[in-house]
Amino acid sequence: MSKTSNMPPRPSLASLQAHAYWLGLLVLASGLQIFEASMPSLGPWFKLGLANIITLIALASLGPKAACTLAIGRVIIGSFFMGTIFTPTFIISLSATLAAISVMLLAWYLIPRISLIGISLLAALTHMCMQFFVVEHLFIQQSALYYLLPPLLVLSCATGWLNGALAEYITTQLKARNR
């Protein structure tokens, strides 16, 4: 029996390129998450969501599975490098990311021709609401906390729209350059 018969088949060049592209996006999203964590916040549990731009690009260019694994992977990697893995911050972030990516995928599949802006808006609002839900149910147990939610939802709409518009622009530019 030859040694080559026990070896797995070689992946195609296109498959390797897609994996390398996804890995590059993961590194970029993780870096953006770490960078954003060092910036001052506009409110409790509020960040601009710059890494979500990369998740939207992955969704548009590589599909739902790649976007989902990228979103989860960047939370884990970012938390590891920030030293917050398995802390309340990590639990809040991962829970909100799982909810947001679920809404992104539902919108992607169920709303024909939805733009990345629409998906980003839905994800930003979901992310903010889930953070409040997790904090209130697991950590603070004070319903008065929800008084902070309306102004933060307004900010989430603004950043969700901006992130979606940036992702739409970047995706359009990438597609134009790949033709």
C-alpha positions in Angstrom: 0.0 0.0 0.0 1.4 3.4 -0.9 1.7 6.3 1.5 -0.3 8.6 -0.7 -3.5 6.5 -0.4 -3.6 7.4 3.3 -3.3 11.1 2.8 -6.3 13.3 2.7 -7.1 15.0 -0.7 -5.4 18.3 -1.2 -7.7 21.3 -0.9 -8.3 23.4 -4.0 -6.7 26.7 -4.5 -10.0 28.5 -4.3 -10.7 26.8 -1.0 -7.4 27.8 0.4 -8.0 31.4 -0.8 -11.4 31.5 0.9 -9.9 30.2 4.1 -7.1 32.7 4.0 -9.5 35.6 3.3 -11.7 34.5 6.2 -8.7 34.2 8.5 -7.6 37.7 7.4 -11.1 39.0 8.2 -11.0 37.3 11.6 -7.6 38.9 12.5 -8.9 42.3 11.4 -12.2 42.0 13.3 -10.3 40.8 16.5 -7.9 43.7 16.1 -10.7 46.2 15.7 -12.4 44.8 18.8 -9.3 45.1 20.9 -8.7 48.7 19.5 -12.2 49.7 20.2 -12.0 48.4 23.8 -9.2 50.9 24.5 -11.4 53.8 23.3 -13.6 55.8 25.7 -17.2 54.7 25.7 -20.3 56.8 25.0 -22.3 54.8 27.7 -22.4 51.6 29.6 -21.9 48.6 27.3 -21.8 50.9 24.3 -19.0 50.7 21.6 -19.1 51.7 18.0 -19.2 48.1 16.8 -16.4 48.5 14.3 -15.7 44.7 14.2 -19.3 44.2 13.0 -18.3 45.9 9.8 -16.0 42.9 9.2 -18.8 40.5 10.1 -21.1 42.1 7.5 -18.3 41.9 4.9 -17.9 38.2 5.7 -21.6 37.7 5.4 -21.8 39.4 2.0 -18.7 37.8 0.6 -18.3 34.4 2.2 -21.8 33.6 3.4 -23.7 33.1 6.7 -21.5 30.2 8.1 -18.3 32.3 7.7 -19.9 35.3 9.3 -21.2 33.4 12.2 -17.9 31.7 13.0 -16.1 35.0 12.5 -18.4 36.8 15.0 -18.0 34.2 17.6 -14.2 33.7 17.0 -13.5 37.4 17.3 -15.3 37.7 20.6 -13.2 34.8 22.0 -9.9 36.0 20.5 -10.5 39.6 21.5 -11.5 38.6 25.0 -8.5 36.4 25.3 -6.1 39.2 24.3 -7.9 41.8 26.5 -7.8 39.4 29.5 -11.6 39.3 29.9 -12.2 35.8 28.8 -14.8 34.0 31.1 -15.5 37.2 32.9 -18.9 39.0 33.1 -17.8 41.2 30.2 -17.1 38.1 28.1 -20.5 36.6 29.0 -22.3 39.8 28.1 -20.4 40.2 24.8 -20.8 36.6 23.7 -24.5 36.5 24.6 -25.1 39.7 22.7 -23.0 38.6 19.7 -24.9 35.3 19.5 -28.3 37.1 19.6 -27.1 39.7 17.0 -25.6 37.1 14.6 -28.9 35.1 14.9 -30.9 38.1 13.9 -28.4 38.9 11.1 -28.8 35.4 9.7 -32.6 35.4 10.0 -32.8 38.7 8.2 -30.4 37.4 5.5 -32.5 34.4 4.9 -36.0 35.8 5.4 -36.0 39.3 4.1 -35.4 39.3 0.3 -32.9 41.9 -0.9 -32.2 43.4 2.6 -29.2 45.6 2.5 -26.2 45.4 4.8 -27.4 48.6 6.3 -30.7 46.9 7.3 -29.0 43.9 8.7 -26.5 46.1 10.6 -29.4 48.1 12.1 -31.2 45.0 13.3 -28.0 43.5 14.7 -27.0 46.7 16.5 -30.4 47.0 18.2 -30.4 43.3 19.1 -26.9 43.5 20.5 -27.8 46.4 22.8 -31.1 44.9 24.0 -29.4 41.5 24.7 -26.6 43.2 26.7 -29.2 44.9 28.9 -31.2 41.6 29.3 -28.1 39.7 30.3 -26.8 42.4 32.7 -30.2 42.7 34.3 -30.9 39.0 34.7 -27.4 37.8 35.6 -25.6 40.6 37.3 -27.6 43.7 38.5 -31.2 42.6 38.9 -32.6 46.1 38.8 -35.3 46.9 36.2 -34.4 50.6 36.6 -31.4 49.8 34.4 -33.7 49.8 31.4 -34.1 53.6 31.7 -30.6 53.8 30.1 -31.8 51.7 27.1 -33.7 54.3 25.0 -30.8 56.7 24.5 -28.4 53.8 23.9 -30.8 52.4 21.3 -30.7 55.7 19.5 -26.9 55.6 19.5 -27.1 52.0 18.3 -29.2 53.0 15.4 -26.6 55.6 14.4 -23.7 53.3 14.6 -25.6 50.4 13.1 -26.5 52.5 10.1 -22.9 53.9 9.7 -21.3 50.4 10.1 -23.8 49.0 7.5 -23.1 51.8 5.1 -19.3 51.3 5.5 -19.7 47.5 5.0 -21.9 48.1 1.9 -19.3 50.5 0.5 -16.3 48.2 1.2 -18.1 45.1 -0.2 -19.0 47.0 -3.4 -15.4 48.2 -3.8 -14.0 44.6 -3.2 -16.4 43.2 -5.7 -15.5 45.8 -8.3 -11.8 45.1 -7.9 -12.3 41.3 -8.2 -14.0 41.6 -11.6 
